[in-house]
Structure formats: C-alpha cells, structure tokens
C-alpha cells in the first residue's frame, strides 16, 4: 500500500542536468473509479492517506464470477460483480409450448451503461456473458518543497463485448474520461500507456490474433484529444481441447494502464494500474450454435466470457414456467421440506459458490438422473402422480446437470437425496424445459465443470 507523499530534497550528490532540473515531486495512486479527488487544502489536511487506503482496495483483479481455468489466476475478489436485474419471459400465458423461448443475451454495452454501473465498491459490471466492463481511476498528487500544490485524475473504462454470435472476435473498448486537474500540476505532460495483455491461456500452445491498435502511449493532452481505442482478440478454431468437439480455449486478458511522470517531476514512475481482468473463452462445441461456421470452418464456434451465467425463471402469475419456478424457490428457501426427505439437504444452484454444471455428453447419466427423479415421485405420490397424464415429475437440480438426482451414484462426495422432486403440470414443466434449453444455447454453456450457472427466481 502506498504511503502519504513526503517532500524529500534531492541529494546534492546526485547531479542533475539543467534541462532536467526538477520542479517538484509527484506520486500516482491507482484507485477505484469514482474515488473523490481531494483539493489542495484537503491534501494538506491529510487527505492523501485516504488515496493510499483507496489504492489498497484495488488489490484483487479476478472477478468472483470467473469459472474455468482462469478462475485460478491471480486473486479473486470477495465482492460480487454488479449485474442487471434478471429478466425472464414476459409473465403472460403463451398459446403454444413452442412459443416459449429464452431471451437472447445482450451483446453490446454503451460507455454510459458502463459508467452508470461502476464506482464505489463496484469493480466489474456483467451485463451478460457477452458484455462486461471494468474501470480504474488514476490520481496524481503534485508537490513542491512548500507542500502539495495540485491534484489531477483521469479514469479508464474498458468494455469487453462479443457483438456477433457467428464471429469469434472479441472487442475491448478503452475510453479515457473524467480528466480533472486542480491547482498546479504537470498533468498535461504526463504520458499514458494502454496495453491489452494475454497474461495466460489454456492450452498454452494456442496463439491469439490481436489487433495492432494497442499498445499505445501518448501524453495526457493527446489522450484527451483522442480518448477511445478498440483492441480485438481472436483465437482460430482447432487449437483447443475438450470432449464433444468442444475445442475449448480459455485466456486471461489483462488491461494495463501505465502512467509516466513528465520531465521535471520526480517520483515513482512509471506506475502501472491493472483493472479487473477479463476471462475470455472460445469454443466450437458440436452441440452449440454455429458449430460448423455456416460454410466458413475458420469461424466456427463462438466466444463468451467465462463467468457464471444466470438462468432467470419467473414465479409471477401467468408465467408459463410458474409451477417449476415455485418448486425451485421452495427447494432453495426450505430444502428439508421437499422430497425426498433429507434433514441435511442443501440444494445447490442459488449462489456463486455452488453453481450448477451442464451435463450433455453423458446421456446415460442424464437418463439416470431422470429415472431417480421419477422413482422418488412415485415413492411419495404413488403411481398415479401424473393425474391422468396432466402432470410430470419435475426435478431440481435439473437432470441436465452434474448435480442432478443421481449425483451421489457418480460422486461419493455428494450427499444422497440432495435434490427435490415434485409433480407439476406437464405444460409448465415443458415450458421450463424449453427455457432451460434456450438458456444453454444462447449463453454457450458447455458441458463439464469448467463452466457453471445459477438460477434466480423473480
């Protein structure tokens, strides 16, 4: 953690060329976006220590929501990202089951949206698995022998998006904004560098294609005149790993902001700020959209950010999936009251520490999940639980997850009967199934433990 700025005279033993004669000293702090900029009077009253404390809070650079190989990179934050309120299907009855479909996730994000959701404790905004942003503020305190004489600040917002489902290209938009200077500073001559670094990727042999728009270095004045930069990253298919033709590539994309003191000012320099990293992922899974590239094999598959997805179901009156949503809500809120009986039941899927994982490739295990669920429905409600064919046995966690009803038969670490079953109207069960399938496909949820999602009921 940085400490408050001390004015230390240059040592007479250190010769300084006349052209480089120092005019003052400066210290740069990397702080969360939206941190207050102290006045000169505030600084002389000790406010600089607050900047040092704020800098200490920047620490972790890995969002809590990251899954897959990148989840083990760096240090994870304990603060969840900001996310939009989950939205499910409109709460009205639809005429046919085929009409029930999951909403397409957002693939764009404006700078205004990013700004509106950043600041304070918010370090990352996850609009969807295809639109994520982060930010960092750089504040410099300028001083002379008489004490602090000025402050300056600027903020960098970085938005990561995958605009097209059929294009493996990821876009990272850098915007420098909120330029502020108070008192006497050398900010105009400060040099600002922007980098987008692939800090690590899996498999290590995979090779990205990056646009040459970054790195870039300019003075603060030049950055104010040209504050926007777009950096693109793409991995070609055929370099990944994974079963089911997943062709999975994971990476860490780490933005870096480098501030260098202008001539005549001395102090720690350069100072590098690292906002929260992005966890991009590419796949060409045979069971997801664009698996063939629509005639262009070089572009098959797609990209997403490797973060826990959120499946939203509605329990509002008229929602086509209401009965299933009510069942899941009960399983989360009071699991011991659900069937089968288990006094220690703790159904996963409602928090980031216990996400669900899609099960697609192992049909035998999916069938077993379903069979165990039906067995328990029959045990508790009898062979006529279908009420003449109008009801079906609903299970949670879903049969299409590794946490499904038969999980304990495949994993000795899973407690028995840690699931819930309930007969529900078949039409609503089917609607919920359609929504789940649409969610999997639209959000590129892959099979296995390297991906994950949670369920929210609204």
N, C-alpha and C positions, 0 to 999 in steps of 0.2 A: 504494500500500500504506500502511495506517495505521502510525503510529509509536507508541512507548510513551507512555503518558499522562504529561504534565508538569503539575505543580501551579503554576499561574500566578495570582498575586493580581490581583484586579480593579483596573483603573486608577482612581485617585481622581478622574480627570477624567470618569468615566462615572457620572452619578447613577443610583441605584437606589432605586425606591420601597420603602418599608419592608416592604410586603406581599410584595415580590419579592426581598427580601434573600437572596442565595444562601447555601445551607447547604453547598454543595460542588460538585464538578465530576464529570462522567461522560463516558465515551467508549464508544460502542457498536460492536461488531465483528460483522460478518456472516460466519459460519464454517460449514464443512460439518457436517451433522447428526452427532451423536456425538462432537464435539470435547470434550476434557476441560475441566471447569470448575475453574480454579485457585483455591486457597484464598487468604486474605489473606496468609498467610505466603509462599505461592508467588509472589504478585504482588510482594511487597516484595523477593523474591529474583530478580526479573527475568522472571517467567513471562509477563508481559503481552506481551512481544515475541513469544512463541510464538503468542498470539492474533493478533497483527498478521501473522505469517507464514501462519497458517491462513487469514486473511481473503484474503491474496493468492492462495491456491489456489482460491478460489471463481470467480474470473475468467470463463472461458467459460460461456455459457449455452445453447449449441446442442449437443444430443447428436450424437455421431459418426454415429449410425444414421439421421439425418433425410435424406430424399430429397425431390425435387421443389423447387419454388420456395423453400420455407422453409429449404432446406439452405444457401442463400447469406446467410441472415440472421444477424447477429451474428458471434460467433467460435466455431468448433467446438472441442469438446474432443478430445483425442487418446486419451482413456481410454474403452474400450467400456463400454456400459451393462451392468448386471447383468441376466442373462436366466435363465429356468429351464432346466434340462437338457432338450434336445429330446426329445420323445417321439413315436414313430411308432406304427404299427399294432402290436397285440399280436403277438409273434413265434410265431404258430402258423398252420398252413395252414388256409385257409378253403375251404369246399366249393365255392363258385362265385365267378367273377370279379366278378359284380355285387355280392357282399357286401363287396368291398374298398372301403373309403371312408376319407377322411382325417378325423381327429378334429376336432370343432368347437373353435375357439379360445376361450380364456377371455374372458368379458365382465364379470367382476366382480373386485374386489380388496378385501380387508379392510384396515383400518388396521394390524392385526397383521402381515399379509403385507408391507405397505409398510415398516414399521419393521424387520422382520427382514432386509430386503434393502437397506437404506440404511445409511450410516455409513462412516467411513474414506474410501477412495478412491471408493466408490460414490456417484454423484451422481444416477443415474437407474436405475429398475428397470422393465424392459419385460417384462411378463408375456405380453402378446400385442399385436397391433395395435389392440386394443380395450380394453386395460387397462395404464396406465402410471402411475408415480408418481415424485415427486421430493420433496426436503425441504431445509430450511435452518434453521440454528440462529442465534439472535440472543443474543449475550452482552454484557453491560454491566459495565464496571468503574467502581465508585463511589469517590470520593476526597474528602478534606478536606485542609486545609493540612498536617496531620500525615502525609499519605500515603494510600495506598489503604486503604479501610475495608470494602469488601464487593464481592461479585460477584453477578450474577443472570443467569438464562438461561431461554430458552424455545425450543421447536422447532416449526416449522410443517411438516406433511406435506400434500402435495397429490396427490390421486389423480384421474386422468382416466380415465373409462370411457365406453363406448358399450354400455349394458346390453341394448338390443334391436336386433336386425338390421333390423327393419322401422320403426325410428324414427330420424330424423336428429338427434335431440337428444343432445348430449354433456353429461356431468355432470363437474363438477370439485368434489371434496370437500376442503375445507380443515379440518384438525384441528390445534389448538394443544395442545401437550402438553409434558411434561418441564419443568414450571415449577420452577425451583430458585432459592433465594436464600440467600446465605451472608454473614454479617456484617451490617454496617449499610448499607442501600440505600434508594433511593427507588422501588424497582421497582413497588410497589403503585399508585403514581400515574402510572406511565408509560402513555402512550397508544399503542395498537397499531392500525394500519390495515391492512386487507386489500383488495387490488384484483385484478381479473382483466382484463387489458388486451389487446384485439386490436391488437397493435402494427403489423400489416400484413396485408393479404390480397390475393389474386390471383383474379379480376380486382379491381381497386381499386374498381370501381363496386358490387361485391356488398355487401349490407347484412345484418349479423347481427342476430339477435334474442337478447338477453341477459336473464336474469332480474334482478330488482332486489335480489337478496339481497346483492350486492356493488356498490359498495364499502361497507365498514362500518368504523367506528372506535370503539373502547372502551378503557377503562383495562385494565391487565393484570389487575386483580382481577375486572373484569367478564368478561373473556375466559376466565378460569379457570372462572367460573360457567357460561359458555355458549361452549364451545370448538369447536363444529362448525358449518360453513357450507357450503351446497351452491349452486354457481353453475352455471347451464346456458347453453349456447350452441347456436344452431341457425341454419343458413342454409337458406332455402327453395330448392327446385329452380328451375331456369330462369334462374339468374344466372351460371352457369359457362361454361367454354369446353372445347374439345377435340373431337377426331374421334370418330366412333362413338357419338354422343349421350352422350359422357362427362359433359358438364355439370359440369366439374371446378372446384371452389373449394378453394383452399389458404389457410391462415392461420397466423399466429403468435399463440399465446395465451401471454401473459407474466404469471405471477403476480407481485405486488409486495407486500412486507411493509414497512410504514412504522412506525418507532419514533420517538416524540417524547418528549423529556425532560419530567418532571413539574415543576411550579412549584418554584422554589427550587434547582434544579440547572442548572448551565450546562455547555455543551459542544456539540460538533457535533450539530445537531438541526434537522430530522428526518433520520434515516438510513434509506435505502431499500435493502432487500435484494431481489435478483432471483434466485430459484431457476432451475434449468434450465427453459427454455421448452418448451411442448408445440407440436406441429406437426399440428393437426387438419386433416382433409381431408374434403370431401363430394363425392359423385359420384352420377350417375344413369345410369351406363353401361348401354347396352341389352343387354350380354352378361353382366351380373352379376345377382345376386339382387335381388328387389323392384324391378325396373326399371319397373314400372307403378304401384307403390304399392298393389297388391291392391284396386283400386277407389277409392283415395284419391290422386289425382295430386299433391296438395300434400305428400305424404310419400314420394314415390317415391325410389328410390336408397337410399343409406346413408352412414354416416360411419365413418371409421377414422383412426388416427394414421399420418401419412405417414413411416413408418420402415421400414427394410429388414426384410422378412419372412424367416423361416427355414423351409425345407422340410426335414423330417426323414425320412430313409429308414433302414431297418434292414438290416444285413448279418448279423443273427443267424440261426442255424439255424432253419428253419421259417418265416421271414418271407416273405410272398408276393412281395415285390419284391427278394428277396435277390440274384439274379443282376445286376439293374440297379444295386443299391447297391454290389456288389463292383466293377462296372465303373467307376462314378463314383469310388469310393475309389482305384482304380488310376490313373484319369485325374488325380486331384489329387496323389497321392503320387509317381508316376513317369510323368509325361506322355510323355516321349520314348520310353518303351517301348510306347506304344499306337500304333494305326494310325488314320490314315495317318502315315507317317514324317515327322518334323519335328524336327530337332535343337534347335530353339529354342521348342518348344511350351510354352505356359504357359496351361493351360486355366482360364478364369475361373469364378467362381461359389462359391468357398470362403471368401471374405473380404469385409469391408465395403468395401474399396477397389475391388473388382472384382465387383460383383453382376451377376446376370442380369436381363434385362428382358423382360417378357412381350410376345410377338408374337401378336396376334389378328386385327387388322383387315386385314392384308395377306396374304390367302390364297395369292396367287401366291408370295410369299417363303417362306411356310411349306411349300408344296409343293416349292419348290426346295431348301430345307433337307433335306427328306426324300429327294429324288431324289439329291442329292450324297452323302448318307449311304449309301444303297443302292448307289450306284456304287462307293464305296470298299469296302464289304463284299464286293461281287462281285469287285473287283480283288484283294483279299487272300485271300479264302476260296473263290473260284470261284462259278460259277453255282448250285452245289448247297449253298451255305452254309446254306440253310433246313433241311437234313436232312429232306427229305420233308415240309416244312410244319410241323415242330415248333419251328423256331427263326425268329427275326425279327432284323432289323438294328437294334440299339439304338445311338442316337447321344447324345453329350453334348458340349457343351451341347444342351439339348432343341431339337427342331425348332420348338417353340412359343416360342422366344426369339430376340431380335435377334442373339444371339451364336451361333446355330446354324451348321450345317455350311457354308452358303453365304454366311456373313457377309462374306467378303472380296470377293465378287462385287458386294455392295451398298455396301461401305465400303472405300475404298482405304487407309484407315489400319489395317485389320485384317490381320494376317499370314495367309497362306494355310496351310491344313491345321492350323489351331489348334483342333482338335476331335478327338474319339475315337469310333471305331465298334467294335462287337463283336457277333457273333451270340450271342443269348441265347435261352433258352426263351420261346416266344411267350406262354405263360400268365403268366410272371413279368413280361414286358415289358408285357402288358396291365394287370396289377395295378399296376405302377408308373405307367402312364398314368392309370389311374383315380385314384390318389392325387394325382398332379400336378394333374389337373383339379379335384379336390375342394379341394386347397390353394388354387388360383387363386380359386375361387368363395367359399370360406369366409373367405378373408382379403382379399377385394375387391382383388385385384391387377389394376391397369388396364394397358392396352396402352401401350407407349411408355417413354421414358427418364425420365419423371418419377416412376416407381415402380421398385422393384427387390426382389430376394430372393436369398438364398444357400442353399446345400444343405449339410446336415450329415448325416454317416453315423454311426449308432451301432450 
